[in-house]
C-alpha cells in the first residue's frame, strides 16, 4: 500500500433516528468534535473492543494454572479422539 493510499479515506453512510442523532450531536459538542469525527472514533473504539473480546480470553489464576498444566503435561487422547485421528488418517490417505 502506498502512502497516498494509506491517507485516503472512505465514505460511510448510515441512517439514524432523530433522537439518536440528537444524543450523538450533543456528545460530539461536549468533546469538541464534529459529528462525523465523533461517530468514526466511537465506531473504531467499539470495533477494537469487539475484536479484543473475541481474540483475547482472560482466565482466573486457577484457570491459568490449569491451562499451563494441560499444555505442559497433556492428558492421553481419549478413545473417541483416537478413533477420530484414525478416521482422519484414512480419509487423507484416500484423498491422496
C-alpha positions as protocol buffer text, in pm:
chain_id: "A"
residue {
  index: 1
  type: UNK
  ca { x: 0 y: 0 z: 0 }
}
residue {
  index: 2
  type: UNK
  ca { x: 142 y: 339 z: -96 }
}
residue {
  index: 3
  type: UNK
  ca { x: 145 y: 638 z: 136 }
}
residue {
  index: 4
  type: UNK
  ca { x: -117 y: 804 z: -83 }
}
residue {
  index: 5
  type: UNK
  ca { x: -349 y: 503 z: -48 }
}
residue {
  index: 6
  type: UNK
  ca { x: -290 y: 494 z: 328 }
}
residue {
  index: 7
  type: UNK
  ca { x: -401 y: 859 z: 361 }
}
residue {
  index: 8
  type: UNK
  ca { x: -722 y: 814 z: 163 }
}
residue {
  index: 9
  type: UNK
  ca { x: -1049 y: 791 z: 348 }
}
residue {
  index: 10
  type: UNK
  ca { x: -1368 y: 609 z: 259 }
}
residue {
  index: 11
  type: UNK
  ca { x: -1722 y: 729 z: 293 }
}
residue {
  index: 12
  type: UNK
  ca { x: -1962 y: 557 z: 533 }
}
residue {
  index: 13
  type: UNK
  ca { x: -2334 y: 631 z: 520 }
}
residue {
  index: 14
  type: UNK
  ca { x: -2582 y: 532 z: 789 }
}
residue {
  index: 15
  type: UNK
  ca { x: -2941 y: 608 z: 881 }
}
residue {
  index: 16
  type: UNK
  ca { x: -3006 y: 725 z: 1237 }
}
residue {
  index: 17
  type: UNK
  ca { x: -3325 y: 812 z: 1421 }
}
residue {
  index: 18
  type: UNK
  ca { x: -3364 y: 1180 z: 1510 }
}
residue {
  index: 19
  type: UNK
  ca { x: -3347 y: 1122 z: 1887 }
}
residue {
  index: 20
  type: UNK
  ca { x: -3029 y: 916 z: 1850 }
}
residue {
  index: 21
  type: UNK
  ca { x: -2878 y: 1186 z: 1627 }
}
residue {
  index: 22
  type: UNK
  ca { x: -2955 y: 1448 z: 1891 }
}
residue {
  index: 23
  type: UNK
  ca { x: -2766 y: 1243 z: 2151 }
}
residue {
  index: 24
  type: UNK
  ca { x: -2471 y: 1193 z: 1916 }
}
residue {
  index: 25
  type: UNK
  ca { x: -2463 y: 1564 z: 1830 }
}
residue {
  index: 26
  type: UNK
  ca { x: -2467 y: 1657 z: 2199 }
}
residue {
  index: 27
  type: UNK
  ca { x: -2187 y: 1414 z: 2283 }
}
residue {
  index: 28
  type: UNK
  ca { x: -1981 y: 1544 z: 1989 }
}
residue {
  index: 29
  type: UNK
  ca { x: -2031 y: 1901 z: 2110 }
}
residue {
  index: 30
  type: UNK
  ca { x: -1920 y: 1807 z: 2462 }
}
residue {
  index: 31
  type: UNK
  ca { x: -1598 y: 1659 z: 2322 }
}
residue {
  index: 32
  type: UNK
  ca { x: -1546 y: 1949 z: 2082 }
}
residue {
  index: 33
  type: UNK
  ca { x: -1562 y: 1723 z: 1777 }
}
residue {
  index: 34
  type: UNK
  ca { x: -1766 y: 1712 z: 1463 }
}
residue {
  index: 35
  type: UNK
  ca { x: -2044 y: 1455 z: 1448 }
}
residue {
  index: 36
  type: UNK
  ca { x: -1852 y: 1269 z: 1180 }
}
residue {
  index: 37
  type: UNK
  ca { x: -1532 y: 1260 z: 1386 }
}
residue {
  index: 38
  type: UNK
  ca { x: -1725 y: 1151 z: 1696 }
}
residue {
  index: 39
  type: UNK
  ca { x: -1904 y: 869 z: 1512 }
}
residue {
  index: 40
  type: UNK
  ca { x: -1586 y: 743 z: 1345 }
}
residue {
  index: 41
  type: UNK
  ca { x: -1397 y: 741 z: 1676 }
}
residue {
  index: 42
  type: UNK
  ca { x: -1684 y: 569 z: 1859 }
}
residue {
  index: 43
  type: UNK
  ca { x: -1719 y: 308 z: 1584 }
}
residue {
  index: 44
  type: UNK
  ca { x: -1344 y: 241 z: 1578 }
}
residue {
  index: 45
  type: UNK
  ca { x: -1335 y: 205 z: 1959 }
}
residue {
  index: 46
  type: UNK
  ca { x: -1634 y: -30 z: 1957 }
}
residue {
  index: 47
  type: UNK
  ca { x: -1479 y: -236 z: 1677 }
}
residue {
  index: 48
  type: UNK
  ca { x: -1149 y: -264 z: 1863 }
}
residue {
  index: 49
  type: UNK
  ca { x: -1331 y: -377 z: 2181 }
}
residue {
  index: 50
  type: UNK
  ca { x: -1529 y: -636 z: 1986 }
}
residue {
  index: 51
  type: UNK
  ca { x: -1215 y: -775 z: 1824 }
}
residue {
  index: 52
  type: UNK
  ca { x: -1032 y: -780 z: 2158 }
}
residue {
  index: 53
  type: UNK
  ca { x: -1320 y: -965 z: 2323 }
}
residue {
  index: 54
  type: UNK
  ca { x: -1301 y: -1242 z: 2062 }
}
residue {
  index: 55
  type: UNK
  ca { x: -922 y: -1265 z: 2029 }
}
residue {
  index: 56
  type: UNK
  ca { x: -820 y: -1232 z: 2393 }
}
residue {
  index: 57
  type: UNK
  ca { x: -952 y: -1456 z: 2664 }
}
residue {
  index: 58
  type: UNK
  ca { x: -899 y: -1398 z: 3030 }
}
residue {
  index: 59
  type: UNK
  ca { x: -859 y: -1668 z: 3292 }
}
residue {
  index: 60
  type: UNK
  ca { x: -857 y: -1669 z: 3668 }
}
residue {
  index: 61
  type: UNK
  ca { x: -531 y: -1765 z: 3834 }
}
residue {
  index: 62
  type: UNK
  ca { x: -665 y: -2119 z: 3879 }
}
residue {
  index: 63
  type: UNK
  ca { x: -769 y: -2126 z: 3514 }
}
residue {
  index: 64
  type: UNK
  ca { x: -426 y: -2005 z: 3404 }
}
residue {
  index: 65
  type: UNK
  ca { x: -262 y: -2276 z: 3611 }
}
residue {
  index: 66
  type: UNK
  ca { x: -488 y: -2548 z: 3469 }
}
residue {
  index: 67
  type: UNK
  ca { x: -427 y: -2424 z: 3114 }
}
residue {
  index: 68
  type: UNK
  ca { x: -48 y: -2421 z: 3161 }
}
residue {
  index: 69
  type: UNK
  ca { x: -52 y: -2768 z: 3316 }
}
residue {
  index: 70
  type: UNK
  ca { x: -261 y: -2905 z: 3027 }
}
residue {
  index: 71
  type: UNK
  ca { x: -11 y: -2764 z: 2776 }
}
residue {
  index: 72
  type: UNK
  ca { x: 296 y: -2883 z: 2967 }
}
residue {
  index: 73
  type: UNK
  ca { x: 156 y: -3226 z: 3055 }
}
residue {
  index: 74
  type: UNK
  ca { x: -138 y: -3302 z: 2825 }
}
residue {
  index: 75
  type: UNK
  ca { x: -364 y: -3596 z: 2907 }
}
residue {
  index: 76
  type: UNK
  ca { x: -356 y: -3907 z: 2688 }
}
residue {
  index: 77
  type: UNK
  ca { x: -602 y: -3896 z: 2397 }
}
residue {
  index: 78
  type: UNK
  ca { x: -943 y: -4038 z: 2479 }
}
residue {
  index: 79
  type: UNK
  ca { x: -1077 y: -4339 z: 2289 }
}
residue {
  index: 80
  type: UNK
  ca { x: -1305 y: -4111 z: 2086 }
}
residue {
  index: 81
  type: UNK
  ca { x: -1019 y: -3881 z: 1993 }
}
residue {
  index: 82
  type: UNK
  ca { x: -803 y: -4176 z: 1890 }
}
residue {
  index: 83
  type: UNK
  ca { x: -1086 y: -4302 z: 1665 }
}
residue {
  index: 84
  type: UNK
  ca { x: -1121 y: -3955 z: 1513 }
}
residue {
  index: 85
  type: UNK
  ca { x: -745 y: -3938 z: 1438 }
}
residue {
  index: 86
  type: UNK
  ca { x: -760 y: -4280 z: 1272 }
}
residue {
  index: 87
  type: UNK
  ca { x: -1062 y: -4180 z: 1063 }
}
residue {
  index: 88
  type: UNK
  ca { x: -884 y: -3859 z: 960 }
}
residue {
  index: 89
  type: UNK
  ca { x: -571 y: -4051 z: 856 }
}
residue {
  index: 90
  type: UNK
  ca { x: -782 y: -4291 z: 645 }
}
residue {
  index: 91
  type: UNK
  ca { x: -966 y: -4000 z: 482 }
}
residue {
  index: 92
  type: UNK
  ca { x: -643 y: -3818 z: 398 }
}
residue {
  index: 93
  type: UNK
  ca { x: -489 y: -4137 z: 251 }
}
residue {
  index: 94
  type: UNK
  ca { x: -797 y: -4184 z: 32 }
}
residue {
  index: 95
  type: UNK
  ca { x: -781 y: -3826 z: -98 }
}
residue {
  index: 96
  type: UNK
  ca { x: -413 y: -3850 z: -190 }
}
